[in-house]
């Protein structure tokens, strides 16, 4: 299991947090998503054998939330 925190400046509210959680939750290998609206951070726990940081970043961008680790 791996964990990575991403900075996501496009997060503005709890609605954004819900969208991110739903989008990443559909990505195979993601086991947990925590979104901190106040700090504009997304922490993702995932199985490295199934997915990677590039796939997570791509999913965030596709959902309208470009992010950087």
C-alpha positions as CSV (number, residue, x, y, z in Angstrom):
1,X,0.0,0.0,0.0
2,X,1.2,3.5,-0.8
3,X,-0.1,6.9,0.2
4,X,0.4,10.2,-1.6
5,X,-0.8,13.7,-0.9
6,X,-1.6,16.0,-3.8
7,X,-2.0,19.8,-3.9
8,X,-5.1,20.7,-5.7
9,X,-5.7,24.5,-6.0
10,X,-9.1,24.1,-7.7
11,X,-10.7,22.8,-4.4
12,X,-13.1,25.4,-3.1
13,X,-15.9,23.6,-1.2
14,X,-17.3,20.4,0.1
15,X,-18.9,19.8,-3.2
16,X,-15.5,19.8,-4.8
17,X,-14.4,17.3,-2.1
18,X,-17.3,15.0,-2.9
19,X,-16.6,15.1,-6.6
20,X,-12.9,14.2,-6.0
21,X,-13.8,11.4,-3.7
22,X,-16.3,9.9,-6.1
23,X,-14.0,10.2,-9.1
24,X,-10.9,8.7,-7.3
25,X,-13.1,6.0,-5.6
26,X,-13.9,4.6,-9.0
27,X,-10.2,4.2,-9.9
28,X,-9.1,0.6,-9.5
29,X,-6.6,0.1,-6.7
30,X,-7.6,3.2,-4.7
31,X,-8.5,2.2,-1.2
32,X,-9.1,5.5,0.5
33,X,-9.4,9.2,-0.3
34,X,-9.3,12.1,2.1
35,X,-9.9,15.7,0.9
36,X,-9.0,18.7,3.0
37,X,-10.8,21.7,1.7
38,X,-9.0,24.2,3.9
39,X,-5.5,23.2,2.7
40,X,-6.6,22.2,-0.8
41,X,-5.0,18.8,-0.3
42,X,-6.0,15.3,-1.4
43,X,-4.5,12.3,0.3
44,X,-4.9,9.0,-1.6
45,X,-4.1,5.5,-0.4
46,X,-3.7,3.0,-3.2
47,X,-2.3,-0.4,-4.1
48,X,0.9,0.2,-6.1
49,X,0.5,-3.2,-7.9
50,X,-2.8,-1.9,-9.4
51,X,-2.4,1.8,-10.0
52,X,0.2,4.6,-9.7
53,X,0.5,8.3,-9.1
54,X,0.3,9.2,-12.8
55,X,-3.1,7.5,-13.1
56,X,-4.3,9.3,-10.0
57,X,-3.1,12.7,-11.3
58,X,-4.7,12.0,-14.7
59,X,-8.0,11.1,-13.0
60,X,-8.0,14.3,-10.9
61,X,-7.3,16.4,-14.0
62,X,-10.1,14.6,-15.9
63,X,-12.5,15.5,-13.1
64,X,-11.5,19.2,-13.4
65,X,-9.1,19.2,-10.5
66,X,-5.5,19.4,-11.8
67,X,-3.1,18.5,-9.0
68,X,0.6,18.0,-8.2
69,X,2.2,15.6,-5.7
